[in-house]
Structures are given as C-alpha cells and as structure tokens.
Amino acid sequence: MKHFDRELSLRELLSGISRDKLHKALTMLAGEEFRLSETSGALLFGNAQAPTGTRLPLQLDVEPLGYLESSESDENRLHATVALLELLMHATARYRMASDLHTEAVSADYEELQRRHADLQASEARYKALANELEERVQTQVKTIEDAQRQLYQAEKLASIGQLAAGVAHEINNPIGFIRSNLNTARDYVEKFKLLAEPARNGDAAGLSAAWRAADLDFVLEDFSGLLDESLSGADRVARIVADLKGFSNVDSAEEAMVDLNDNLRAVTNIVAGKLGEQVEMALDLQPLPRLLCLPGHLNQVFLNLLLNANQAISGAGKITVRSDVADHAIRIQVGDDGCGIPAEVLPRIFEPFFTTRDVGSGTGLGLTVCRDIVSAHGGRIEVDSEVGKGTVFSIHLPLP
C-alpha cells in the first residue's frame, strides 16, 4: 500500500509545528477561551471544556478534521484563524504527500536496485560458471591441438629421418661392403700363410721357399697392406657418419648448448651427401662464426629439411650451395639451389601447415612450417628468394646476443 494514499488526522497535520508557538498564536487570535479538537472530540489545544461561543470546522479537501471553538466575539478574526490553520494543514499535507511520494519512490528504487543487484549476482555467477567451463574446454582443446601438433611435427621429423636413413644406409653399406670383401680376401691370405707352417716347423728351407713361391706370398704381402689400409679407411668413414648422426640423436632435446653452427652444417651436409642425385654437386662456403647458444638438434632438423628440399628441386644436374656468415649482428645461413624454383603465387603459402606442391603421399606439408617455427623459437627469421627456372635461396637469420 502506498503511504500517500492514507488520510491524515488533524493531530498529524499540526505535529510538525512547535506546540508552544502554535498555542501562543491561537491564544492571540482566538482569545484565552478557545478549544481546538479533532472531530472525535480529542483535545489538541486550549480548554478541556468547550467555551461558549462560536464553533468553526477545520476542513481539508471538504472533509472536516476538527473544530475551533472560542468565546471571541470577533467572528472575522476567528474565520481568519481557521483559514490560517487550514493553510498550515494544506501545506503540511502537501509536504507529507511529497515526502511519502519520495519515500515510496526511493523504496521502489531501492527494491529495484536490490532486484537488479540479485539479478546481476546471479548473472555473474552464471558467467563465472560459463567462463570456467569455457576455460576448461579451451585448455582441453589447446592440449588436444598441441598434442596433435607434436604428433604432426614428430611425423615430419620421422619423414625427414626416413629420407635420411636411405642415404645413410647407402653411405654405410658401401664401406661395409668392401670391408667385408677385404676380410674374406684376408682370410684366404691367412690360409696361404698356413701352408708355410709345416716346412717352417721342420726347418725345411727348400720346402719353405717352394711353398712361398707356390702361394705367391710376395703379392699377398703387398696386397694385404692395401687391404688393411682400405678397410681402415672404410671404418673411419663409417665412424664419421655415425658421429654426424649423433647431431640428430637429440633432435627432441630441450637442452641448449654453445655450438659453432659451421660444425652442424658440415655434419648435416655429410649425411645428406649420400642422398643427393648422381649429378648434384654440394658446395660449402662457410665463414668463421661466433659460437651460439641454441638447440643444436632442432637447428640440424632445419638444415636437413632445407637440404632435402633443395635436392628434390633439382632434376638432373645441379648444384646446392650452403653459405654461412655474420650480417647485421646475426648469424646468416643460406641454403640455395639452381633447381626449378618456386612460382611467385605459391611463395606466400610455402610456410603454411600442410601446404605442399608435391604429389599426394610425397610429403607431409610440414617441413617448412617446422623450419619456420624452430627458427622463430630461436628469435630468428627465415626468408626465401626464388625464381622459376633459376632456383631458390632460403636465408636463416639467428640474432647474436
């Protein structure tokens, strides 16, 4: 119920006025013998007993709320007193109505604010719950994507290593093949030397000499030395290949090391050499480099991918050039070829994941993406300059501290 709809009594309408001042004013206007009461008869001011004389009603909105009774003979004065009291009553009523309206409005606004605050709290709780749920979903999706990315990158590494393995197998099989052949020959030579055992034990100089000539041991001794030298050279070659392969054994390692990247380039080019086409030449132009704190195995992966791409870009005779130097306070490594080149409309997309111009099944489309990400992780950048029919140059820039 609204407060301003309630009817006010005469007592309430006069309650805001000082009783002493009002009583004094009424005494001056209505005389000593007066009585101001409510319609119920309840005395507000003046004498308890009604004086003999004039009785005038006090009205508010036509309804009488009380009476002024006085023995004062001047009725005009009494009517003026009633008019003054009614003015005070109307002013008080309007003030009370305005106050009640304001109170009602403030109360309604406060209740509305409380309702809105409760709605906001409920909305905030729903938002927080939704945000937490979304965050969990995002984290799950990010983990799924990261896992998938790691698997794809691992697939690219395995694809590169798979291509590398074929060349390495060829490089190792060649020396192992002639080492095996030399060992078989050496075993035959040992059998010939066994023919000298009996005449030597018997002290038969003539028989020993005859056996020596029959086995042609002069040739055997001369050839045996060559067999050993050739076998040792082959074993050294296998050892170098194995040493170069060690650079790829920590391709997934997150441990940094201070390295001379020229050593890494030499190791990778040695390994890739067995994978090159018969008419493809490899040239190194390596300038002295400062040592760099990096992830060597990861950068080896970059060099390997670029060299394999360069080899595939050459059809028939061609040349791959690997250069290193220092430029603009950064180590610059360039891998170039004089192969088919990359069309201008394709260049902007070559670092996109899964983009490839090769036949289906011939590549993952992640090789250059992996290269870019590894170089970026080192704070560097990779650029490409290519022209169809003339070749391609990839430039890696790794900032120095």
C-alpha positions as CSV (number, residue, x, y, z in Angstrom):
1,M,0.0,0.0,0.0
2,K,1.3,3.5,-0.9
3,H,1.8,5.8,2.1
4,F,0.5,8.9,0.3
5,D,-3.0,7.2,0.0
6,R,-3.5,7.3,3.8
7,E,-5.8,10.0,5.2
8,L,-4.0,12.3,7.8
9,S,-5.6,13.4,11.1
10,L,-5.6,16.9,12.3
11,R,-3.1,16.0,15.0
12,E,-0.7,14.6,12.3
13,L,-1.1,17.7,10.2
14,L,-0.2,20.0,13.1
15,S,2.5,17.8,14.6
16,G,5.3,19.4,12.7
17,I,4.6,22.8,14.3
18,S,6.0,23.8,17.7
19,R,3.2,23.4,20.2
20,D,4.2,26.3,22.3
21,K,4.4,28.7,19.3
22,L,1.1,27.4,17.9
23,H,-0.7,27.6,21.3
24,K,0.6,31.2,21.7
25,A,-0.6,32.2,18.3
26,L,-4.0,30.7,18.8
27,T,-4.3,32.4,22.1
28,M,-3.5,35.8,20.5
29,L,-6.0,35.1,17.6
30,A,-8.9,33.2,19.3
31,G,-8.5,34.6,22.8
32,E,-7.9,32.9,26.1
33,E,-11.1,30.9,26.0
34,F,-10.6,28.6,23.0
35,R,-10.6,24.9,22.2
36,L,-9.0,23.1,19.2
37,S,-10.1,19.5,18.9
38,E,-10.4,16.6,16.4
39,T,-13.8,15.5,15.0
40,S,-13.6,12.7,17.5
41,G,-13.5,15.2,20.3
42,A,-9.9,14.6,21.2
43,L,-8.4,17.9,22.6
44,L,-5.4,19.3,20.8
45,F,-5.0,22.8,22.2
46,G,-6.9,25.1,24.6
47,N,-9.5,24.4,27.3
48,A,-10.7,20.9,28.1
49,Q,-14.3,22.3,28.4
50,A,-15.8,23.8,25.2
51,P,-16.2,27.6,25.7
52,T,-19.5,29.2,24.9
53,G,-19.4,31.0,21.6
54,T,-18.5,30.3,18.0
55,R,-17.7,26.8,16.7
56,L,-16.0,26.6,13.3
57,P,-14.9,23.5,11.4
58,L,-11.3,22.9,10.1
59,Q,-11.6,21.3,6.6
60,L,-9.1,19.6,4.3
61,D,-10.4,18.6,0.9
62,V,-14.0,19.4,2.0
63,E,-13.8,16.9,4.9
64,P,-13.8,18.3,8.4
65,L,-10.9,17.2,10.5
66,G,-11.6,19.2,13.7
67,Y,-13.2,22.2,15.2
68,L,-12.1,25.6,16.6
69,E,-14.3,26.8,19.4
70,S,-13.9,30.2,21.0
71,S,-15.7,32.8,23.1
72,E,-14.1,35.5,21.0
73,S,-16.8,37.9,19.7
74,D,-14.9,38.9,16.6
75,E,-16.1,36.2,14.1
76,N,-14.0,37.6,11.3
77,R,-10.9,37.1,13.4
78,L,-11.9,33.6,14.1
79,H,-12.6,32.9,10.5
80,A,-9.1,34.3,9.7
81,T,-7.7,32.0,12.3
82,V,-9.4,28.9,10.8
83,A,-8.2,30.0,7.3
84,L,-4.6,30.3,8.6
85,L,-4.9,26.8,10.3
86,E,-6.3,25.3,7.1
87,L,-3.4,26.9,5.1
88,L,-1.0,25.2,7.5
89,M,-2.9,22.0,7.2
90,H,-2.8,22.1,3.4
91,A,0.9,22.9,3.4
92,T,1.7,20.1,5.8
93,A,-0.5,17.7,3.8
94,R,1.3,18.6,0.5
95,Y,4.7,18.3,2.3
96,R,3.7,14.9,3.8
97,M,2.4,13.7,0.4
98,A,5.6,14.8,-1.3
99,S,7.7,13.2,1.4
100,D,5.7,10.0,1.1
101,L,6.0,10.0,-2.6
102,H,9.7,10.5,-2.3
103,T,9.9,7.7,0.3
104,E,7.8,5.4,-1.9
105,A,10.0,6.2,-5.0
106,V,13.2,5.7,-3.0
107,S,11.9,2.5,-1.6
108,A,10.8,1.3,-5.0
109,D,14.1,2.3,-6.5
110,Y,16.0,0.5,-3.7
111,E,13.9,-2.6,-4.2
112,E,14.5,-2.4,-7.9
113,L,18.2,-1.9,-7.3
114,Q,18.2,-4.9,-4.9
115,R,16.4,-7.0,-7.5
116,R,18.8,-5.9,-10.2
117,H,21.7,-6.5,-7.9
118,A,20.4,-10.0,-7.2
119,D,20.0,-10.5,-11.0
120,L,23.5,-9.2,-11.6
121,Q,24.9,-11.5,-9.0
122,A,23.0,-14.5,-10.5
123,S,24.2,-13.4,-13.9
124,E,27.8,-13.0,-12.7
125,A,27.6,-16.5,-11.1
126,R,26.3,-17.9,-14.4
127,Y,29.0,-16.0,-16.3
128,K,31.8,-17.3,-14.0
129,A,30.5,-20.8,-14.3
130,L,30.3,-20.5,-18.1
131,A,33.8,-18.8,-18.2
132,N,35.3,-21.6,-16.1
133,E,33.6,-24.2,-18.3
134,L,34.8,-22.4,-21.4
135,E,38.3,-22.1,-20.0
136,E,38.4,-25.9,-19.3
137,R,37.2,-26.6,-22.8
138,V,39.7,-24.2,-24.3
139,Q,42.5,-25.8,-22.2
140,T,41.3,-29.2,-23.3
141,Q,41.2,-28.1,-27.0
142,V,44.6,-26.4,-26.7
143,K,46.1,-29.6,-25.2
144,T,44.5,-31.6,-28.0
145,I,45.9,-29.2,-30.6
146,E,49.3,-29.2,-29.0
147,D,49.3,-33.0,-28.8
148,A,48.2,-33.2,-32.5
149,Q,50.9,-30.6,-33.4
150,R,53.6,-32.5,-31.6
151,Q,52.5,-35.7,-33.4
152,L,52.5,-34.0,-36.7
153,Y,55.9,-32.4,-36.1
154,Q,57.1,-35.8,-35.0
155,A,55.7,-37.3,-38.2
156,E,57.6,-34.7,-40.2
157,K,60.8,-35.4,-38.3
158,L,60.3,-39.1,-38.9
159,A,59.7,-38.4,-42.6
160,S,62.9,-36.4,-42.8
161,I,64.8,-39.1,-40.9
162,G,63.3,-41.7,-43.1
163,Q,64.6,-40.0,-46.2
164,L,67.9,-39.5,-44.5
165,A,68.1,-43.2,-43.5
166,A,68.1,-44.3,-47.1
167,G,71.1,-42.1,-47.9
168,V,72.9,-43.1,-44.7
169,A,72.3,-46.7,-45.4
170,H,73.9,-46.4,-48.8
171,E,76.8,-44.4,-47.3
172,I,77.4,-47.1,-44.7
173,N,76.8,-50.1,-46.9
174,N,79.5,-49.1,-49.3
175,P,82.4,-49.2,-46.9
176,I,80.9,-52.1,-45.0
177,G,80.7,-54.0,-48.4
178,F,84.4,-53.6,-49.3
179,I,85.5,-54.2,-45.7
180,R,83.6,-57.5,-45.8
181,S,85.2,-58.3,-49.1
182,N,88.6,-57.4,-47.9
183,L,88.2,-59.5,-44.8
184,N,87.2,-62.5,-46.9
185,T,90.3,-62.0,-49.1
186,A,92.4,-61.6,-45.9
187,R,91.0,-64.9,-44.6
188,D,92.1,-66.5,-47.9
189,Y,95.6,-65.0,-47.5
190,V,95.8,-66.4,-44.0
191,E,95.1,-69.9,-45.4
192,K,98.0,-69.4,-47.7
193,F,100.3,-68.5,-44.9
194,K,99.2,-71.7,-43.1
195,L,101.0,-73.6,-45.9
196,L,104.3,-72.3,-44.5
197,A,103.7,-73.8,-41.1
198,E,104.9,-77.4,-41.7
199,P,108.1,-76.7,-43.6
200,A,108.9,-73.9,-41.1
201,R,108.5,-76.3,-38.1
202,N,110.6,-79.0,-39.9
203,G,113.4,-76.5,-40.7
204,D,112.9,-77.3,-44.4
205,A,114.3,-74.2,-46.1
206,A,113.8,-75.6,-49.6
207,G,110.2,-76.6,-48.8
208,L,109.5,-73.3,-47.2
209,S,110.8,-71.4,-50.3
210,A,108.8,-73.6,-52.6
211,A,105.6,-73.1,-50.6
212,W,106.3,-69.3,-50.5
213,R,106.5,-69.2,-54.3
214,A,103.5,-71.5,-54.8
215,A,101.3,-69.3,-52.7
216,D,102.7,-66.1,-54.4
217,L,103.1,-64.6,-50.9
218,D,105.2,-61.7,-52.2
219,F,102.0,-60.4,-53.9
220,V,99.9,-61.4,-50.8
221,L,102.1,-59.3,-48.5
222,E,101.9,-56.3,-50.8
223,D,98.1,-56.6,-51.3
224,F,97.5,-57.4,-47.6
225,S,98.8,-54.0,-46.6
226,G,96.5,-52.3,-49.1
227,L,93.5,-54.3,-47.9
228,L,94.2,-53.2,-44.3
229,D,94.5,-49.5,-45.4
230,E,91.4,-49.7,-47.4
231,S,89.4,-51.4,-44.6
232,L,90.7,-48.8,-42.0
233,S,89.6,-46.0,-44.4
234,G,86.1,-47.6,-44.7
235,A,85.8,-48.0,-40.9
236,D,86.8,-44.3,-40.5
237,R,84.2,-43.3,-43.0
238,V,81.5,-45.3,-41.1
239,A,82.7,-43.7,-37.8
240,R,82.4,-40.2,-39.3
241,I,78.9,-41.0,-40.5
242,V,77.9,-42.2,-37.0
243,A,79.5,-39.1,-35.4
244,D,77.5,-36.9,-37.8
245,L,74.3,-38.8,-36.9
246,K,74.8,-38.0,-33.3
247,G,73.6,-34.5,-34.1
248,F,70.2,-35.9,-34.8
249,S,70.0,-38.1,-31.7
250,N,68.9,-35.1,-29.6
251,V,66.5,-33.6,-32.0
252,D,63.8,-33.6,-29.3
253,S,66.1,-32.4,-26.5
254,A,65.3,-29.1,-24.9
255,E,68.8,-28.6,-23.7
256,E,70.7,-25.6,-25.1
257,A,74.4,-25.7,-26.0
258,M,77.0,-23.3,-27.2
259,V,78.0,-24.5,-30.7
260,D,79.7,-23.5,-33.9
261,L,77.0,-23.9,-36.4
262,N,79.5,-24.5,-39.1
263,D,80.2,-27.8,-37.4
264,N,76.5,-28.6,-37.6
265,L,76.3,-27.6,-41.2
266,R,79.3,-29.9,-42.1
267,A,77.8,-32.8,-40.2
268,V,74.4,-32.4,-41.9
269,T,75.8,-32.0,-45.4
270,N,78.0,-35.1,-44.9
271,I,74.9,-37.1,-44.0
272,V,72.8,-35.7,-46.9
273,A,75.6,-36.3,-49.4
274,G,74.6,-39.9,-49.8
275,K,71.0,-38.8,-50.6
276,L,72.0,-36.4,-53.4
277,G,71.3,-37.2,-57.0
278,E,74.3,-38.6,-59.0
279,Q,74.7,-35.3,-60.9
280,V,74.1,-33.0,-57.9
281,E,77.1,-31.1,-56.5
282,M,77.3,-29.8,-52.9
283,A,79.4,-26.7,-52.3
284,L,80.2,-25.2,-48.9
285,D,81.2,-21.6,-48.3
286,L,81.4,-21.3,-44.6
287,Q,82.8,-18.2,-43.0
288,P,84.1,-18.1,-39.3
289,L,81.1,-17.9,-36.9
290,P,80.9,-17.0,-33.2
291,R,79.5,-19.7,-31.0
292,L,75.8,-19.5,-30.5
293,L,73.6,-20.7,-27.6
294,C,70.9,-22.7,-29.3
295,L,69.1,-26.1,-29.6
296,P,71.6,-27.8,-31.9
297,G,69.4,-30.8,-32.7
298,H,66.5,-28.6,-33.7
299,L,68.6,-26.5,-36.0
300,N,70.0,-29.7,-37.5
301,Q,66.4,-30.6,-38.4
302,V,66.1,-27.2,-40.2
303,F,69.3,-27.7,-42.2
304,L,68.3,-31.2,-43.1
305,N,64.8,-30.2,-44.3
306,L,66.2,-27.4,-46.4
307,L,68.9,-29.6,-48.0
308,L,66.4,-32.3,-48.8
309,N,64.1,-29.8,-50.4
310,A,67.0,-28.4,-52.4
311,N,67.9,-31.8,-53.6
312,Q,64.3,-32.5,-54.6
313,A,64.1,-29.2,-56.5
314,I,66.9,-30.3,-58.8
315,S,66.1,-32.6,-61.7
316,G,69.2,-34.0,-63.3
317,A,72.4,-32.0,-62.9
318,G,72.6,-29.2,-60.4
319,K,74.3,-27.6,-57.5
320,I,73.4,-27.0,-53.9
321,T,75.3,-24.2,-52.1
322,V,75.5,-23.8,-48.3
323,R,76.8,-20.5,-47.0
324,S,77.4,-19.0,-43.6
325,D,78.5,-15.6,-42.4
326,V,77.7,-12.8,-39.9
327,A,75.5,-9.9,-41.1
328,D,73.6,-7.2,-39.2
329,H,74.6,-8.7,-35.8
330,A,73.1,-12.1,-36.7
331,I,74.4,-15.4,-38.0
332,R,73.1,-15.8,-41.5
333,I,72.9,-19.3,-43.1
334,Q,71.8,-19.7,-46.7
335,V,70.8,-22.9,-48.5
336,G,70.5,-22.4,-52.2
337,D,69.9,-24.5,-55.3
338,D,69.7,-23.9,-59.0
339,G,66.7,-26.1,-59.4
340,C,63.1,-25.5,-60.7
341,G,62.3,-22.5,-58.4
342,I,59.0,-21.6,-56.7
343,P,56.2,-19.8,-58.6
344,A,55.5,-16.3,-57.3
345,E,51.9,-17.1,-56.5
346,V,53.0,-20.0,-54.3
347,L,55.7,-18.3,-52.3
348,P,53.4,-16.6,-49.7
349,R,52.0,-20.0,-48.7
350,I,55.1,-22.2,-48.5
351,F,55.3,-21.9,-44.7
352,E,51.6,-22.8,-44.2
353,P,51.0,-26.1,-42.4
354,F,50.1,-28.9,-44.8
355,F,50.7,-26.8,-47.9
356,T,52.7,-28.8,-50.5
357,T,53.1,-28.7,-54.2
358,R,54.3,-32.4,-54.3
359,D,52.2,-35.3,-55.2
360,V,49.9,-36.9,-52.6
361,G,52.0,-39.1,-50.3
362,S,55.2,-37.4,-51.3
363,G,55.4,-35.1,-48.3
364,T,53.6,-34.1,-45.1
365,G,53.5,-30.4,-46.0
366,L,55.0,-29.5,-42.6
367,G,58.7,-29.4,-43.4
368,L,59.0,-25.6,-43.9
369,T,56.5,-25.0,-41.2
370,V,58.7,-26.9,-38.8
371,C,61.7,-24.9,-40.1
372,R,60.0,-21.6,-39.5
373,D,58.8,-22.5,-36.0
374,I,62.2,-23.7,-34.9
375,V,63.9,-20.6,-36.2
376,S,61.3,-18.4,-34.6
377,A,61.8,-20.2,-31.3
378,H,65.4,-19.0,-31.5
379,G,64.3,-15.4,-32.0
380,G,65.3,-15.5,-35.7
381,R,63.5,-15.4,-39.0
382,I,63.7,-17.4,-42.3
383,E,63.3,-15.8,-45.7
384,V,63.1,-17.1,-49.2
385,D,64.1,-15.8,-52.6
386,S,63.1,-17.8,-55.6
387,E,62.7,-17.5,-59.4
388,V,61.1,-20.2,-61.6
389,G,63.8,-21.8,-63.7
390,K,66.7,-20.3,-61.8
391,G,66.5,-21.7,-58.3
392,T,65.8,-20.9,-54.7
393,V,67.7,-19.5,-51.7
394,F,66.5,-19.9,-48.1
395,S,68.1,-17.5,-45.7
396,I,68.1,-18.1,-41.9
397,H,68.9,-15.1,-39.6
398,L,69.8,-16.0,-36.0
399,P,70.4,-13.0,-33.8
400,L,73.6,-12.8,-31.7
401,P,73.4,-11.7,-28.0
